[in-house]
Amino acid sequence: MRKIYALLVGINNYHPASYPPVPSLQGCVADIEAIRDYLDERINKDEYELVKPQNIKCILLNQDATRQAIIDGFQHHLCNAGSDDVVLFYYAGHGSQEKAPEEFWHLEPDHLNETLVCYDSRTAGSWDLVDKELSYLIAKLAERQPHIIVILDCCHSSSGTREGVLVTDVRTAPSDARVRSLHDFIFAEDRAFAEYLLTSNNAGQKSNRLVFPQGKHVLLAACRDHQEAKEYLTKDGSRRGVFSYFLLQTLQQTKGNISYRDLNWNINALVAGKVRGQSPQAEAINPDDLKQSFLGKNAIKERPSYFVLTHNLENNWVINGGVIHGVPKIAEREEAILAIFPTNDEERLRHLSDPLATAKITKVRSNHSVVQIIDNEKPLDEQSSYWAVIISLPLKRLNIYFKSDTHSTVGIERAVQALQTRNYNQYPSLYLSQTTEPETADYHLLAHCGQYWITHPADNRLLIPPVPSQPHPQGDYTLQSASQVIRHLEAIARWQNILDLASPANSSIRSTDITLEIEILRGTQATTPDSDSTYSTSTIADIRLEYVYDNDNTEWQFPGIQLTLTNHSNKTLYCNVLLLSENYKVDLPFFEAQSSVRIPPNEQIVSKQIGLFIPADYLEKGITEYKDILKLIVNTTDFDASLLEQEGLAPATRTRSTIIPKGLLNRLMDRIYTRDGIPFSNESNDHWTTQAIAITIVRPQDAKLIQSNQDVVLQE
């Protein structure tokens, strides 16, 4: 049996004697507890054993995560792994820098080492864990050739948070100004490794990312070298690292194995839809290693296509599925509905015909959920077990915080009135909820000089042009402009629901059943993860495509791409790819079929050639980076993807037919657009899965002639 050796480190609070003080974080311990629970529950115990030693701690939280404890975890726990085993090192905490000794200046043009900040790193006599020390520890692990995965949710850049801040939502600590000698590094006595570092010459190829010159491994990092790793307020009000949160969410919603590259693509797209300026990365010394499954082949057990419903000693009906298994958290005023069937009747389960009862999920725990029976002809037998299938998923409403930059409350009152009368028959909006706590808001709505501004709470950036476009001469607010901005917020809510649309917990489709490849037809790669021009759902980093300059026509040409979908399974699948644009437009440009494209087993289909461009109004405002997200939806039956289309910013009133084809996916997509409560009826028990890929489109700045006798603005 293969063994998994894990060392999990999470630090919210640093040693009180740290100098200078290290800012506290809020979500690191929760990140580690989440991955711990996932490993305990989802590891395939028929083939893998999760090693839990008695003589050394392998889960280090806060004061336990000292520098020496982390080193001991490597040397006395992880180093026991053999060639058939798996090693996981997961760190959630501050990243930083320290002055490099002169012997390493040939490696570090800025004379700084990148570091992980341990609990006691900044106390007298202790140090951060430097990239070169981590490299040394990994090199020692790799000598016995286990499968090594390193996950870092911390900042890697030199920019940090403001000094003196006691609590931060960015995982960067102030740099350590002390200089240590070569003798203070853990590899000082290993002459071969020290000699390797001292004779290496990476000057001119400097990256602020933690560098691992030796030891075969896979690295999943929270962000690019110049970015910050941020924390995120989740739906249930808890703080988490945005990278760790969506990493775990993707793992939980995956039926079984998922490759490191597929995992990175999905995390990247989900993070892009929530925060700005953070792009998770996946790297390996051997790029082919990124095609391997997370933790190794068959390490994660597959879920069955149903849950088991039983009655427990607390007098509750429960299912054996919780957050770890992909059961969605209950959103406000939304419900997840189950259909209940007798065990061992696969025909009724497959067609969802004649359920014994329906139930709603009332509480979602880590590894189980409490349900309430809501529709049954006769009572269920409390001594028996039943099969349960999710037939309706909850859809989250956006929380909006209203604020004004003046003492006047008229603008806010108009917006609240529009929110409360937005739906049919003057009912409140079904997509939005007002919150009085700014820290729980998804977006802020600012009433400013007769205009409404939709801003992101993380950085106060304006998401769309103000409404109305020109301020009222007297600074007045109208119900018309208030209604218009509420419509814009509803369009953003629909866009977010589509981005969040994920594989249901009972899906039978594996992540490996279908692949999406993107061929670059025109444009250059701003980041080149592989040597060729074909990306797929298993590439190393995020896709960044630049415009190319056409010298003949003296103009910039936007990038062009073409998609290939390949069905690797033994069943017919139905697919389509949505284009979610940064201006909140949802389009279906890739295939002629606006519903779904049928792909027989072991066949593929090629899309139209599509251009990706930055809208003119964005370029006019000096915005030269623009993000599109491709959302692949795969289903076992035909579905109507056009149910999800919308225009950017101001969606038109829906005119298409309200007759929805049978199927759970169709019903969910219709609810994303209309939020109509459609009662359950006998429908096909279709199974679906989703993948998302973020593409950043970059248009370089135009060249400007610099005269020696005049000033010139290089960057607006």
Secondary structure, 3 states (H helix, E strand, C coil): CEEEEEEEEECCCCCCCCCCCCCECCCHHHHHHHHHHHHHHHECCCCEEECCCCCCCCEEEHHHCCHHHHHHHHHHCHHHCCCCCEEEEEEECCEEEEECCHHHCCCCCCCEEEEECCCCCCCCCCCCEEHHHHHHHHHHHHCCCCEEEEEEECCCCCCCCCCCCCECCECECCCEEEECCHHHCCCCCCHHHHHHHHHCCCCCCCCCCCCCCCCCCEEEECCCCCCCCEEEECCCCCEEEHHHHHHHHHHHCCCCCCEHHHHHHHHHHHHHCCCCCCCCEEEECCHHHHHCECCCCCCECCCCCCEEEEECCCCCEEECCCHHHCCCCCCCCCCCEEEEEECCCHHHHHHCCCCCEEEEEEEECCCCEEEEEEEECCCCCCCCCEEEEEEECCCCCEEEEEEECCCCCHHHHHHHHHHHCCCHHHCCCCCEEECCCHHHCCEEEEEECCEEEEECCCCCCECCCCECCCCCCCCCCCHHHHHHHHHHHHHHHHHHHHHHCCCCCCCCCCCCCEEEEEEEEECEECCCCCCCCEEECCCCCCEEEECEEECCCCEEECCEEEEEEEECCCCCEEEEEEEEECCCCEECCCCCCCCCEEECCCCEEECCCEECCCCHHHHHCCCCEEEEEEEEEEECCCCCHHHHCECCCCCCCCCCCCCCCCCHHHHHHHHHHHCCCCCCCCCCCCCEEEEEEEEEEECCCCCCCCCCCCCCCCCC
